[in-house]
């Protein structure tokens, strides 16, 4: 698996390359995201292609959130489909990480943090 990563204003925007986040791909995804986090402290996961996430997939997201926080970084999730948003809401992931409707909103939030940090 190869992640599609685009750097926008210092944020690594990751467009996940599959339609399911499950036990078949979550281990490799966690490894790749952890490697990405070593080089980028700000990561945005664009989940618009994900149509299904099982407990393994959600567990991977939680592990990546913990890894990001442990490295002093920030992770956000954008573009979740309705079914994925429901799964994320069920475990209250929004208490740990921002889940926003689109890239623009997520990138603006990162930019707002940069502005606040400069004050």
C-alpha positions as CSV (number, residue, x, y, z in Angstrom):
1,X,0.0,0.0,0.0
2,X,1.2,3.5,-0.8
3,X,-0.3,6.6,0.9
4,X,-1.2,9.5,-1.3
5,X,0.3,12.4,0.7
6,X,0.1,16.1,-0.2
7,X,1.7,18.8,1.9
8,X,-0.6,21.8,2.1
9,X,0.6,24.8,4.3
10,X,2.7,22.4,6.4
11,X,0.0,19.8,6.9
12,X,0.4,16.3,5.5
13,X,-3.0,15.6,3.9
14,X,-3.4,11.8,3.5
15,X,-6.1,10.5,1.1
16,X,-6.7,7.0,2.1
17,X,-6.3,4.7,-0.9
18,X,-9.1,2.1,-0.2
19,X,-12.8,1.9,0.5
20,X,-12.7,-0.1,3.7
21,X,-10.7,0.4,6.8
22,X,-10.6,-3.0,8.3
23,X,-8.4,-5.8,9.6
24,X,-7.2,-6.4,6.0
25,X,-5.4,-3.1,5.8
26,X,-5.2,-1.5,9.2
27,X,-1.9,-2.9,10.4
28,X,-0.1,-1.7,7.3
29,X,-1.9,1.7,7.5
30,X,-0.8,2.1,11.1
31,X,2.8,1.5,10.2
32,X,2.7,3.9,7.3
33,X,1.0,6.6,9.3
34,X,3.5,6.2,12.2
35,X,6.3,6.7,9.7
36,X,4.6,9.8,8.3
37,X,4.1,11.2,11.8
38,X,7.9,11.0,12.4
39,X,8.3,13.5,9.5
40,X,5.1,15.6,9.9
41,X,3.6,16.9,13.1
42,X,0.4,17.9,11.5
43,X,-1.6,15.2,9.7
44,X,-5.1,15.3,8.1
45,X,-6.7,12.0,7.2
46,X,-9.1,12.5,4.3
47,X,-11.6,9.7,4.5
48,X,-13.9,10.5,1.7
49,X,-13.2,7.1,0.0
50,X,-13.9,5.0,3.1
51,X,-17.3,3.4,3.0
52,X,-16.8,1.0,5.9
53,X,-14.7,0.9,9.0
54,X,-14.8,-2.0,11.4
55,X,-13.5,-2.2,15.0
56,X,-9.9,-2.9,13.7
57,X,-10.0,0.2,11.5
58,X,-11.3,2.4,14.3
59,X,-8.7,0.9,16.6
60,X,-6.1,1.9,14.1
61,X,-7.3,5.5,14.1
62,X,-7.2,5.5,17.9
63,X,-3.6,4.2,17.9
64,X,-2.6,6.9,15.4
65,X,-4.2,9.6,17.5
66,X,-2.3,8.4,20.6
67,X,1.0,8.2,18.5
68,X,0.4,11.7,17.2
69,X,-0.2,13.1,20.7
70,X,2.8,11.2,22.0
71,X,5.0,12.9,19.4
72,X,3.6,16.3,20.1
73,X,1.7,16.5,16.8
74,X,-1.9,17.1,15.8
75,X,-4.2,14.8,13.7
76,X,-7.6,15.6,12.2
77,X,-10.1,13.6,10.2
78,X,-12.1,15.1,7.3
79,X,-14.7,14.0,4.8
80,X,-16.1,11.0,6.7
81,X,-19.0,9.3,4.9
82,X,-22.3,9.1,6.9
83,X,-21.7,5.5,7.9
84,X,-18.1,6.2,9.0
85,X,-19.2,9.3,10.9
86,X,-21.7,7.2,12.7
87,X,-19.0,4.6,13.7
88,X,-16.7,7.4,14.9
89,X,-19.5,9.1,16.8
90,X,-20.4,5.9,18.5
91,X,-17.0,5.7,20.2
92,X,-16.9,9.5,20.8
93,X,-13.7,9.9,18.8
94,X,-14.6,13.6,18.5
95,X,-13.5,14.0,22.1
96,X,-10.0,13.0,21.1
97,X,-9.6,14.5,17.6
98,X,-11.4,17.0,15.4
99,X,-13.7,15.3,12.8
100,X,-14.7,17.9,10.2
101,X,-16.8,17.8,7.1
102,X,-14.2,18.9,4.5
103,X,-10.6,19.7,3.9
104,X,-11.1,23.4,3.8
105,X,-12.5,23.5,7.3
106,X,-9.7,21.2,8.6
107,X,-6.9,23.2,7.0
108,X,-8.4,26.4,8.4
109,X,-8.3,24.9,11.9
110,X,-4.7,24.0,11.5
111,X,-4.0,27.6,10.2
112,X,-5.9,29.0,13.2
113,X,-3.6,27.1,15.5
114,X,-0.6,28.5,13.8
115,X,-1.9,32.0,14.2
116,X,-2.7,31.5,17.8
117,X,0.7,30.0,18.5
118,X,2.4,33.1,17.1
119,X,0.6,35.5,19.5
